[in-house]
Amino acid sequence: MEGVKFSFTSETVNKIRNELFKNEGRWYELGASMTDPPKDGFGYFLTTLNIGLSSRHGTAVAAILVAEGYLEHQGQKPILLRKK
C-alpha cells in the first residue's frame, strides 16, 4: 500500500501563515477531526484552500511546518499551534 502524497506551494505556506495565523502570539487548535473540526482551527482552514486537503491532513502539514520552523506547537489534547 502506498502512502498518500500531497504537495503545496510556498504561496500556500504564506497563505496559512498570513491568513490563519494572522494574530501574533495566539494559539490555534490543530483541529484535525474528520467529522467536526473547529471552524477556527488549522484542519478546517486547510479544507477552505481548495487544494484537495482534508482536516486530517492538518496533522501532517502541521508537523512539516513545525519541522521547517514556520510554526511552533504545545500540548497534546488539544494540540495548539502558533506562528513562530
Biopython code that builds the backbone (N, CA, C, O; Angstrom):
import numpy as np
from Bio.PDB.StructureBuilder import StructureBuilder

atoms = [
    (1, "MET", "N", (0.836, -1.184, 0.000)),
    (1, "MET", "CA", (0.000, 0.000, 0.000)),
    (1, "MET", "C", (0.883, 1.251, 0.000)),
    (1, "MET", "O", (1.800, 1.385, 0.811)),
    (2, "GLU", "N", (0.589, 2.137, -0.909)),
    (2, "GLU", "CA", (1.350, 3.384, -0.994)),
    (2, "GLU", "C", (0.784, 4.421, -0.038)),
    (2, "GLU", "O", (-0.412, 4.429, 0.252)),
    (3, "GLY", "N", (1.654, 5.292, 0.446)),
    (3, "GLY", "CA", (1.210, 6.386, 1.293)),
    (3, "GLY", "C", (0.531, 7.460, 0.478)),
    (3, "GLY", "O", (0.693, 7.527, -0.740)),
    (4, "VAL", "N", (-0.210, 8.280, 1.137)),
    (4, "VAL", "CA", (-0.878, 9.394, 0.485)),
    (4, "VAL", "C", (0.155, 10.476, 0.195)),
    (4, "VAL", "O", (0.965, 10.824, 1.055)),
    (5, "LYS", "N", (0.117, 11.002, -1.020)),
    (5, "LYS", "CA", (1.053, 12.055, -1.404)),
    (5, "LYS", "C", (0.279, 13.345, -1.622)),
    (5, "LYS", "O", (-0.815, 13.343, -2.185)),
    (6, "PHE", "N", (0.857, 14.429, -1.174)),
    (6, "PHE", "CA", (0.269, 15.734, -1.425)),
    (6, "PHE", "C", (1.398, 16.748, -1.492)),
    (6, "PHE", "O", (2.499, 16.504, -0.998)),
    (7, "SER", "N", (1.119, 17.864, -2.095)),
    (7, "SER", "CA", (2.120, 18.918, -2.157)),
    (7, "SER", "C", (1.418, 20.263, -2.016)),
    (7, "SER", "O", (0.223, 20.391, -2.281)),
    (8, "PHE", "N", (2.179, 21.246, -1.600)),
    (8, "PHE", "CA", (1.663, 22.598, -1.546)),
    (8, "PHE", "C", (2.813, 23.546, -1.807)),
    (8, "PHE", "O", (3.974, 23.217, -1.564)),
    (9, "THR", "N", (2.482, 24.721, -2.301)),
    (9, "THR", "CA", (3.477, 25.688, -2.756)),
    (9, "THR", "C", (3.861, 26.649, -1.627)),
    (9, "THR", "O", (3.229, 26.668, -0.570)),
    (10, "SER", "N", (4.886, 27.430, -1.865)),
    (10, "SER", "CA", (5.265, 28.460, -0.898)),
    (10, "SER", "C", (4.136, 29.483, -0.756)),
    (10, "SER", "O", (3.967, 30.082, 0.306)),
    (11, "GLU", "N", (3.373, 29.680, -1.819)),
    (11, "GLU", "CA", (2.208, 30.568, -1.744)),
    (11, "GLU", "C", (1.195, 30.036, -0.728)),
    (11, "GLU", "O", (0.609, 30.807, 0.032)),
    (12, "THR", "N", (0.994, 28.715, -0.718)),
    (12, "THR", "CA", (0.079, 28.108, 0.242)),
    (12, "THR", "C", (0.607, 28.266, 1.661)),
    (12, "THR", "O", (-0.163, 28.566, 2.573)),
    (13, "VAL", "N", (1.906, 28.070, 1.863)),
    (13, "VAL", "CA", (2.512, 28.255, 3.186)),
    (13, "VAL", "C", (2.312, 29.698, 3.647)),
    (13, "VAL", "O", (1.963, 29.935, 4.803)),
    (14, "ASN", "N", (2.528, 30.646, 2.767)),
    (14, "ASN", "CA", (2.330, 32.058, 3.116)),
    (14, "ASN", "C", (0.872, 32.352, 3.451)),
    (14, "ASN", "O", (0.583, 33.112, 4.376)),
    (15, "LYS", "N", (-0.039, 31.752, 2.702)),
    (15, "LYS", "CA", (-1.463, 31.947, 2.963)),
    (15, "LYS", "C", (-1.825, 31.402, 4.345)),
    (15, "LYS", "O", (-2.564, 32.042, 5.093)),
    (16, "ILE", "N", (-1.308, 30.226, 4.680)),
    (16, "ILE", "CA", (-1.551, 29.638, 6.000)),
    (16, "ILE", "C", (-1.024, 30.567, 7.087)),
    (16, "ILE", "O", (-1.728, 30.863, 8.052)),
    (17, "ARG", "N", (0.203, 31.022, 6.931)),
    (17, "ARG", "CA", (0.833, 31.858, 7.962)),
    (17, "ARG", "C", (0.174, 33.231, 8.080)),
    (17, "ARG", "O", (0.068, 33.771, 9.181)),
    (18, "ASN", "N", (-0.265, 33.796, 6.968)),
    (18, "ASN", "CA", (-0.773, 35.169, 6.987)),
    (18, "ASN", "C", (-2.284, 35.278, 7.138)),
    (18, "ASN", "O", (-2.782, 36.319, 7.567)),
    (19, "GLU", "N", (-3.025, 34.224, 6.794)),
    (19, "GLU", "CA", (-4.483, 34.292, 6.915)),
    (19, "GLU", "C", (-4.992, 33.593, 8.169)),
    (19, "GLU", "O", (-5.817, 34.152, 8.891)),
    (20, "LEU", "N", (-4.518, 32.385, 8.438)),
    (20, "LEU", "CA", (-4.978, 31.710, 9.662)),
    (20, "LEU", "C", (-4.230, 32.226, 10.879)),
    (20, "LEU", "O", (-4.847, 32.584, 11.882)),
    (21, "PHE", "N", (-2.919, 32.268, 10.802)),
    (21, "PHE", "CA", (-2.087, 32.650, 11.940)),
    (21, "PHE", "C", (-1.767, 34.144, 11.922)),
    (21, "PHE", "O", (-0.629, 34.548, 12.163)),
    (22, "LYS", "N", (-2.775, 34.951, 11.635)),
    (22, "LYS", "CA", (-2.547, 36.382, 11.483)),
    (22, "LYS", "C", (-2.361, 37.107, 12.812)),
    (22, "LYS", "O", (-1.743, 38.171, 12.848)),
    (23, "ASN", "N", (-2.884, 36.553, 13.901)),
    (23, "ASN", "CA", (-2.748, 37.189, 15.214)),
    (23, "ASN", "C", (-1.488, 36.678, 15.906)),
    (23, "ASN", "O", (-1.458, 35.557, 16.413)),
    (24, "GLU", "N", (-0.460, 37.505, 15.922)),
    (24, "GLU", "CA", (0.818, 37.133, 16.539)),
    (24, "GLU", "C", (0.604, 36.688, 17.979)),
    (24, "GLU", "O", (-0.105, 37.343, 18.743)),
    (25, "GLY", "N", (1.218, 35.580, 18.341)),
    (25, "GLY", "CA", (1.161, 35.094, 19.709)),
    (25, "GLY", "C", (-0.052, 34.269, 20.063)),
    (25, "GLY", "O", (-0.065, 33.625, 21.111)),
    (26, "ARG", "N", (-1.085, 34.265, 19.213)),
    (26, "ARG", "CA", (-2.300, 33.499, 19.504)),
    (26, "ARG", "C", (-2.086, 32.030, 19.166)),
    (26, "ARG", "O", (-1.501, 31.698, 18.134)),
    (27, "TRP", "N", (-2.563, 31.158, 20.041)),
    (27, "TRP", "CA", (-2.521, 29.717, 19.803)),
    (27, "TRP", "C", (-3.813, 29.292, 19.116)),
    (27, "TRP", "O", (-4.902, 29.703, 19.516)),
    (28, "TYR", "N", (-3.686, 28.461, 18.073)),
    (28, "TYR", "CA", (-4.827, 27.938, 17.328)),
    (28, "TYR", "C", (-4.856, 26.426, 17.490)),
    (28, "TYR", "O", (-3.808, 25.779, 17.514)),
    (29, "GLU", "N", (-6.042, 25.867, 17.600)),
    (29, "GLU", "CA", (-6.176, 24.425, 17.743)),
    (29, "GLU", "C", (-5.850, 23.724, 16.422)),
    (29, "GLU", "O", (-6.214, 24.203, 15.348)),
    (30, "LEU", "N", (-5.162, 22.586, 16.515)),
    (30, "LEU", "CA", (-4.882, 21.789, 15.319)),
    (30, "LEU", "C", (-6.188, 21.401, 14.645)),
    (30, "LEU", "O", (-6.352, 21.627, 13.446)),
    (31, "GLY", "N", (-7.113, 20.824, 15.387)),
    (31, "GLY", "CA", (-8.450, 20.544, 14.856)),
    (31, "GLY", "C", (-8.460, 19.630, 13.652)),
    (31, "GLY", "O", (-8.996, 19.996, 12.605)),
    (32, "ALA", "N", (-7.877, 18.441, 13.776)),
    (32, "ALA", "CA", (-7.783, 17.515, 12.646)),
    (32, "ALA", "C", (-8.916, 16.504, 12.598)),
    (32, "ALA", "O", (-8.793, 15.476, 11.933)),
    (33, "SER", "N", (-10.011, 16.773, 13.287)),
    (33, "SER", "CA", (-11.154, 15.859, 13.288)),
    (33, "SER", "C", (-11.775, 15.758, 11.896)),
    (33, "SER", "O", (-11.981, 16.769, 11.224)),
    (34, "MET", "N", (-12.071, 14.536, 11.474)),
    (34, "MET", "CA", (-12.722, 14.337, 10.172)),
    (34, "MET", "C", (-14.185, 14.773, 10.214)),
    (34, "MET", "O", (-14.719, 15.253, 9.214)),
    (35, "THR", "N", (-14.830, 14.609, 11.359)),
    (35, "THR", "CA", (-16.271, 14.829, 11.418)),
    (35, "THR", "C", (-16.673, 16.223, 11.883)),
    (35, "THR", "O", (-17.703, 16.738, 11.448)),
    (36, "ASP", "N", (-15.888, 16.843, 12.752)),
    (36, "ASP", "CA", (-16.297, 18.128, 13.289)),
    (36, "ASP", "C", (-15.095, 18.994, 13.677)),
    (36, "ASP", "O", (-14.911, 19.300, 14.855)),
    (37, "PRO", "N", (-14.277, 19.388, 12.699)),
    (37, "PRO", "CA", (-13.128, 20.231, 13.045)),
    (37, "PRO", "C", (-13.596, 21.628, 13.458)),
    (37, "PRO", "O", (-14.524, 22.169, 12.857)),
    (38, "PRO", "N", (-12.966, 22.215, 14.474)),
    (38, "PRO", "CA", (-13.358, 23.568, 14.872)),
    (38, "PRO", "C", (-13.156, 24.557, 13.726)),
    (38, "PRO", "O", (-12.146, 24.505, 13.024)),
    (39, "LYS", "N", (-14.105, 25.440, 13.547)),
    (39, "LYS", "CA", (-14.081, 26.380, 12.410)),
    (39, "LYS", "C", (-12.901, 27.348, 12.445)),
    (39, "LYS", "O", (-12.522, 27.898, 11.412)),
    (40, "ASP", "N", (-12.318, 27.559, 13.626)),
    (40, "ASP", "CA", (-11.162, 28.456, 13.700)),
    (40, "ASP", "C", (-9.859, 27.675, 13.847)),
    (40, "ASP", "O", (-8.832, 28.238, 14.225)),
    (41, "GLY", "N", (-9.903, 26.379, 13.548)),
    (41, "GLY", "CA", (-8.721, 25.529, 13.675)),
    (41, "GLY", "C", (-7.969, 25.344, 12.360)),
    (41, "GLY", "O", (-8.452, 25.689, 11.282)),
    (42, "PHE", "N", (-6.789, 24.797, 12.491)),
    (42, "PHE", "CA", (-5.899, 24.580, 11.351)),
    (42, "PHE", "C", (-6.483, 23.588, 10.344)),
    (42, "PHE", "O", (-6.441, 23.827, 9.137)),
    (43, "GLY", "N", (-7.029, 22.472, 10.845)),
    (43, "GLY", "CA", (-7.585, 21.448, 9.953)),
    (43, "GLY", "C", (-8.695, 21.989, 9.075)),
    (43, "GLY", "O", (-8.709, 21.748, 7.868)),
    (44, "TYR", "N", (-9.628, 22.719, 9.672)),
    (44, "TYR", "CA", (-10.723, 23.306, 8.901)),
    (44, "TYR", "C", (-10.189, 24.296, 7.874)),
    (44, "TYR", "O", (-10.643, 24.314, 6.730)),
    (45, "PHE", "N", (-9.225, 25.118, 8.279)),
    (45, "PHE", "CA", (-8.650, 26.107, 7.363)),
    (45, "PHE", "C", (-8.096, 25.426, 6.113)),
    (45, "PHE", "O", (-8.265, 25.934, 5.005)),
    (46, "LEU", "N", (-7.439, 24.286, 6.284)),
    (46, "LEU", "CA", (-6.895, 23.570, 5.118)),
    (46, "LEU", "C", (-7.985, 23.212, 4.121)),
    (46, "LEU", "O", (-7.755, 23.251, 2.912)),
    (47, "THR", "N", (-9.174, 22.862, 4.615)),
    (47, "THR", "CA", (-10.264, 22.489, 3.706)),
    (47, "THR", "C", (-10.749, 23.684, 2.889)),
    (47, "THR", "O", (-11.312, 23.503, 1.809)),
    (48, "THR", "N", (-10.540, 24.892, 3.384)),
    (48, "THR", "CA", (-11.006, 26.088, 2.678)),
    (48, "THR", "C", (-10.060, 26.521, 1.568)),
    (48, "THR", "O", (-10.406, 27.391, 0.770)),
    (49, "LEU", "N", (-8.873, 25.931, 1.505)),
    (49, "LEU", "CA", (-7.884, 26.331, 0.498)),
    (49, "LEU", "C", (-8.163, 25.736, -0.879)),
    (49, "LEU", "O", (-7.566, 26.159, -1.869)),
    (50, "ASN", "N", (-9.065, 24.761, -0.947)),
    (50, "ASN", "CA", (-9.436, 24.125, -2.220)),
    (50, "ASN", "C", (-8.244, 23.554, -2.972)),
    (50, "ASN", "O", (-8.108, 23.731, -4.183)),
    (51, "ILE", "N", (-7.377, 22.859, -2.224)),
    (51, "ILE", "CA", (-6.223, 22.198, -2.850)),
    (51, "ILE", "C", (-6.256, 20.689, -2.594)),
    (51, "ILE", "O", (-5.244, 20.002, -2.735)),
    (52, "GLY", "N", (-7.430, 20.187, -2.216)),
    (52, "GLY", "CA", (-7.609, 18.748, -2.055)),
    (52, "GLY", "C", (-7.176, 18.188, -0.708)),
    (52, "GLY", "O", (-6.985, 16.979, -0.580)),
    (53, "LEU", "N", (-7.016, 19.039, 0.298)),
    (53, "LEU", "CA", (-6.627, 18.554, 1.614)),
    (53, "LEU", "C", (-7.835, 18.531, 2.545)),
    (53, "LEU", "O", (-8.675, 19.431, 2.524)),
    (54, "SER", "N", (-7.903, 17.481, 3.360)),
    (54, "SER", "CA", (-8.955, 17.388, 4.367)),
    (54, "SER", "C", (-8.404, 17.883, 5.705)),
    (54, "SER", "O", (-7.211, 18.154, 5.833)),
    (55, "SER", "N", (-9.272, 17.994, 6.678)),
    (55, "SER", "CA", (-8.824, 18.415, 8.007)),
    (55, "SER", "C", (-7.831, 17.424, 8.599)),
    (55, "SER", "O", (-6.975, 17.818, 9.390)),
    (56, "ARG", "N", (-7.925, 16.150, 8.236)),
    (56, "ARG", "CA", (-6.991, 15.131, 8.723)),
    (56, "ARG", "C", (-5.576, 15.359, 8.208)),
    (56, "ARG", "O", (-4.612, 14.956, 8.858)),
    (57, "HIS", "N", (-5.438, 15.995, 7.060)),
    (57, "HIS", "CA", (-4.109, 16.327, 6.547)),
    (57, "HIS", "C", (-3.414, 17.342, 7.453)),
    (57, "HIS", "O", (-2.197, 17.514, 7.384)),
    (58, "GLY", "N", (-4.193, 18.008, 8.299)),
    (58, "GLY", "CA", (-3.636, 19.006, 9.200)),
    (58, "GLY", "C", (-2.508, 18.473, 10.057)),
    (58, "GLY", "O", (-1.545, 19.187, 10.338)),
    (59, "THR", "N", (-2.619, 17.229, 10.472)),
    (59, "THR", "CA", (-1.578, 16.629, 11.307)),
    (59, "THR", "C", (-0.244, 16.592, 10.571)),
    (59, "THR", "O", (0.781, 16.993, 11.122)),
    (60, "ALA", "N", (-0.252, 16.116, 9.338)),
    (60, "ALA", "CA", (0.978, 16.011, 8.552)),
    (60, "ALA", "C", (1.508, 17.386, 8.153)),
    (60, "ALA", "O", (2.707, 17.650, 8.254)),
    (61, "VAL", "N", (0.615, 18.254, 7.704)),
    (61, "VAL", "CA", (1.037, 19.590, 7.273)),
    (61, "VAL", "C", (1.602, 20.366, 8.459)),
    (61, "VAL", "O", (2.633, 21.026, 8.332)),
    (62, "ALA", "N", (0.943, 20.292, 9.601)),
    (62, "ALA", "CA", (1.444, 20.988, 10.794)),
    (62, "ALA", "C", (2.821, 20.468, 11.193)),
    (62, "ALA", "O", (3.704, 21.252, 11.542)),
    (63, "ALA", "N", (3.008, 19.148, 11.143)),
    (63, "ALA", "CA", (4.310, 18.569, 11.502)),
    (63, "ALA", "C", (5.414, 19.103, 10.585)),
    (63, "ALA", "O", (6.519, 19.396, 11.040)),
    (64, "ILE", "N", (5.110, 19.224, 9.312)),
    (64, "ILE", "CA", (6.090, 19.750, 8.356)),
    (64, "ILE", "C", (6.394, 21.219, 8.664)),
    (64, "ILE", "O", (7.556, 21.625, 8.684)),
    (65, "LEU", "N", (5.347, 22.009, 8.901)),
    (65, "LEU", "CA", (5.546, 23.433, 9.160)),
    (65, "LEU", "C", (6.278, 23.680, 10.479)),
    (65, "LEU", "O", (7.032, 24.646, 10.601)),
    (66, "VAL", "N", (6.058, 22.811, 11.466)),
    (66, "VAL", "CA", (6.810, 22.911, 12.718)),
    (66, "VAL", "C", (8.270, 22.538, 12.475)),
    (66, "VAL", "O", (9.174, 23.242, 12.925)),
    (67, "ALA", "N", (8.502, 21.438, 11.767)),
    (67, "ALA", "CA", (9.877, 20.983, 11.487)),
    (67, "ALA", "C", (10.658, 22.016, 10.669)),
    (67, "ALA", "O", (11.870, 22.150, 10.839)),
    (68, "GLU", "N", (9.977, 22.740, 9.790)),
    (68, "GLU", "CA", (10.634, 23.749, 8.955)),
    (68, "GLU", "C", (10.771, 25.099, 9.650)),
    (68, "GLU", "O", (11.355, 26.029, 9.094)),
    (69, "GLY", "N", (10.231, 25.208, 10.871)),
    (69, "GLY", "CA", (10.396, 26.434, 11.642)),
    (69, "GLY", "C", (9.357, 27.516, 11.400)),
    (69, "GLY", "O", (9.535, 28.642, 11.866)),
    (70, "TYR", "N", (8.275, 27.214, 10.684)),
    (70, "TYR", "CA", (7.233, 28.205, 10.434)),
    (70, "TYR", "C", (6.261, 28.337, 11.598)),
    (70, "TYR", "O", (5.738, 29.420, 11.859)),
    (71, "LEU", "N", (6.020, 27.218, 12.303)),
    (71, "LEU", "CA", (5.077, 27.184, 13.413)),
    (71, "LEU", "C", (5.730, 26.553, 14.626)),
    (71, "LEU", "O", (6.750, 25.873, 14.513)),
    (72, "GLU", "N", (5.132, 26.785, 15.796)),
    (72, "GLU", "CA", (5.518, 26.057, 16.997)),
    (72, "GLU", "C", (4.262, 25.418, 17.570)),
    (72, "GLU", "O", (3.146, 25.820, 17.242)),
    (73, "HIS", "N", (4.450, 24.417, 18.429)),
    (73, "HIS", "CA", (3.296, 23.700, 18.968)),
    (73, "HIS", "C", (3.445, 23.512, 20.468)),
    (73, "HIS", "O", (4.531, 23.630, 21.036)),
    (74, "GLN", "N", (2.303, 23.213, 21.089)),
    (74, "GLN", "CA", (2.297, 22.856, 22.501)),
    (74, "GLN", "C", (1.075, 21.985, 22.768)),
    (74, "GLN", "O", (0.094, 22.020, 22.025)),
    (75, "GLY", "N", (1.152, 21.204, 23.843)),
    (75, "GLY", "CA", (0.017, 20.409, 24.275)),
    (75, "GLY", "C", (-0.157, 19.106, 23.522)),
    (75, "GLY", "O", (0.544, 18.817, 22.553)),
    (76, "GLN", "N", (-1.123, 18.325, 24.005)),
    (76, "GLN", "CA", (-1.455, 17.057, 23.370)),
    (76, "GLN", "C", (-2.949, 16.936, 23.102)),
    (76, "GLN", "O", (-3.345, 16.470, 22.034)),
    (77, "LYS", "N", (-3.774, 17.339, 24.038)),
    (77, "LYS", "CA", (-5.227, 17.311, 23.842)),
    (77, "LYS", "C", (-5.808, 18.570, 24.424)),
    (77, "LYS", "O", (-6.098, 18.595, 25.620)),
    (78, "PRO", "N", (-5.991, 19.596, 23.666)),
    (78, "PRO", "CA", (-5.755, 19.684, 22.226)),
    (78, "PRO", "C", (-4.309, 20.072, 21.909)),
    (78, "PRO", "O", (-3.585, 20.600, 22.753)),
    (79, "ILE", "N", (-3.921, 19.797, 20.682)),
    (79, "ILE", "CA", (-2.637, 20.282, 20.169)),
    (79, "ILE", "C", (-2.860, 21.708, 19.687)),
    (79, "ILE", "O", (-3.807, 21.980, 18.948)),
    (80, "LEU", "N", (-2.000, 22.603, 20.101)),
    (80, "LEU", "CA", (-2.114, 24.004, 19.736)),
    (80, "LEU", "C", (-0.931, 24.410, 18.874)),
    (80, "LEU", "O", (0.180, 23.907, 19.041)),
    (81, "LEU", "N", (-1.186, 25.333, 17.945)),
    (81, "LEU", "CA", (-0.160, 25.817, 17.011)),
    (81, "LEU", "C", (-0.171, 27.341, 17.010)),
    (81, "LEU", "O", (-1.207, 27.966, 17.241)),
    (82, "ARG", "N", (0.993, 27.930, 16.747)),
    (82, "ARG", "CA", (1.054, 29.362, 16.500)),
    (82, "ARG", "C", (2.238, 29.666, 15.607)),
    (82, "ARG", "O", (3.179, 28.882, 15.490)),
    (83, "LYS", "N", (2.161, 30.846, 14.972)),
    (83, "LYS", "CA", (3.237, 31.291, 14.081)),
    (83, "LYS", "C", (4.490, 31.556, 14.884)),
    (83, "LYS", "O", (4.435, 32.136, 15.969)),
    (84, "LYS", "N", (5.608, 31.136, 14.355)),
    (84, "LYS", "CA", (6.894, 31.348, 15.000)),
    (84, "LYS", "C", (7.499, 32.659, 14.536)),
    (84, "LYS", "O", (8.593, 33.022, 14.969)),
]
sb = StructureBuilder()
sb.init_structure("model")
sb.init_model(0)
sb.init_chain("A")
sb.init_seg("    ")
for serial, (resi, resn, name, xyz) in enumerate(atoms, 1):
    if name == "N":
        sb.init_residue(resn, " ", resi, " ")
    sb.init_atom(name, np.array(xyz, "f"), 0.0, 1.0, " ", f" {name:<3s}", serial, name[0])
structure = sb.get_structure()
